[in-house]
Amino acid sequence: MLNKIGIYKTLYFLIIFNVFFLSSRSQKFSFLEFESLSNLNSSSYFKPQMNFYSNSFKNGSNIGFYYFTLLNENWAQAYAGLIFKPSEWLSLSVGAGMEVNKNPYRFNVSMQIIKNKINFLQIYEYGGSGFWYNLIFNYKVHEQNSIGLILKRYYGLGLNYEHEFKNFPISFIISPLYDLEDESYKLLMMIRYYL
């Protein structure tokens, strides 16, 4: 269970960066995700987690700010930083923040390519709890459907399917996974709401 100091640090970080970086008039992209990672080899079938992401660019600028936080029963983290878009299809980011750990500092870099029907995202993080990564490669096979591969530390390697609902700002994502580290089968399900 999260300790009170960790929760307060996360909330404090969320408020500061959200107000300071994302409250001005600008182009924004934000979503809220609800996810569950189920370990199919154990009785822990439902592990809910909430993720929030937002970025903001001043009109006409290719440099902006982003913010990310997640919270579940045992973990919380939040970080923010700069995002650079050298082209319409490429974005690069670097950031820092805090996590629930004796050494609370966390750093990240990421790259995303969205071109034609391809969406390729790489996120790398390092902090007191160690190294973490998330790589997702999706190909849009239909206006509302994408399929691809995902490799995510502590989750696993597997297929990734995303369905975007036509008349609602919602996506449903499902990924059957095999975790190479703990040698278990897992199932990731997410609902993403675009704000």
N, C-alpha and C positions, 0 to 999 in steps of 0.2 A: 504494500500500500504506500502511496506517496506520502512523504512527510509534509508538515505544514510549511516549513521553510521553502521547500522545493515548489510547492504550489504558489506561494506568495511571489517567489522569484519569477516564475513563469508568467503569472498574471501581471506583475509589475512590468516585465519586459514587453508583454503584449500591448499594454496600454501605452507605454512610452513610444514605441515604434509605430503603432497604428496612428496615434495622434500626430506625431512629429512628421512622419514620412508620407502618410497616405491620405491626409485630410485636405490637401490643397486641390484646386481645380486641375484636373489632369485626365489623361487616358488611363483607365484602370481595367484590370482583369483580376477577378477574384472567384474563388470557389471554396465551398465547405464540403468536406467528405466525411462520411460515416463508413467505417470499415470493420470487418470482422475477419480475423485469421484463425482458422480452425486447424488443429493438429489432428489428423485423421487416425493417428496411431495411439491416441490417448483419449481420455474422457473430457479433455478441455476443448469442447466444440465451439464455444462462443467467447471470443475475446474482443469486445468492442473498443474502438478507438475513434477519436475525432481529430481531423486534420483541417487546418485553415491556411490558405495561401492567397496572397494578394500582391500585385505589382502596380506601379504607378509611374507614368512618364508625363512630363510636361509636354504640352502640345508641340509637335515638331521636333522633339528631342529624341536622340537615340540612347541617352543615358537616363536611367531611372532608378527607383528603389523597389525592393521587394521585401516581403515578410512571410515567414512560415512558422507555424506552431502545431504541435500535436500533444494530445493528452489521452492517456489510458489509465487503467487501474494501477499500474506499477511504474509508469514512466511519464515524464513531461519534458519537452524541450521547446525552445523558441529561438529563432535567429532572424536577422535581417541584414541587408547589404545592398550593394550596387549591382545593377543589371545593365548590360551593354548590348545593344542590337546593332552590329555593324551592317546588317542587311535585314530585309523583311523576313527572311527565313531562318536566321541564326541569332540566338541569344546566348550570352555568356554571363555568369554571375559569380560573385564572391561575397561571402558574408561571415558573420560571427554572432554568437549568442550564448545561451546558457542551457544546461541540462540538469536533471536531478542526479547529482553525483558529488562525491567529496571534492573532486576537481570539476567545477561546474561549467568551465568554458568549452565551447564547441565552435568549430570552424567548418565551412563548406565551400565547395566550388561546384558549378554545374554548367552544362551545355545542353541546349536544345536546338534541334534542327526540325523545322516544319516546312517541307517543300513538296509540292505536288500532292501525292497521296501518302507520303512518308512522314512519320512523327518519331523522332529518335531523341530520347532524353537520357542524360547521364547525370547522376548526383553522387558526389563523394563528400563524406563528412568525417571529421576526426575530433575527438574530445576526450574527456575523462573516462568515458566508458569504452573508448577504443575506436577503431576504424569501421565505417559503414558505407555501403554503396547501394545504388538503385539504378539499374539500366533497363530501359523499356524501348523496344523497337516495334512500332505498329504500322500496319499498312491498311489504308482505307479501301475496303473492297466494295463498299456501297456508301451512299450518302450518309447513312446512319450507323454503319457497322465497320469496325476495324478489328483486325486480328494481328497477332504478333507474338513476340517472346518477351519474357521478363526474367531478370536475374537480380534478386534483392537479398541482401544479407539478412539472415535470421528468418527469412521467408522461404527462399528457394529459387529454383530454376523451373520454368514452365511456360505454358501457353498463356496468352493474354487476349481476352475478348472484351470489346467495349461496344455498347449500344447507346447511341444518343437518341433520346426521344424527340420526335419531330416538333411537337407543339408545346414542349415544356423545357425549361433550362436544366435538364437532368440527364445524367449518364449513369448507366449500370455497367459495372466492370466485374468480371469473374476470371480467376486464374487458378487452375489446378497446378500444384507445385510439388517439387521434390527438393527438400532441404539437404544439400550435400554435407553440411556440417553436423547436423544431429541425425541424419539418415532417416528422415520421416517424411510422410506425405502430408501436404497441407492444402487447404482451400482458402483462397482470398476472395472476398466479396466486398464490393464498395458501391455506394451510391454517392455520386458527386452532384452537388447543386451549385450552379453558376449564379453568382450574385450580380 
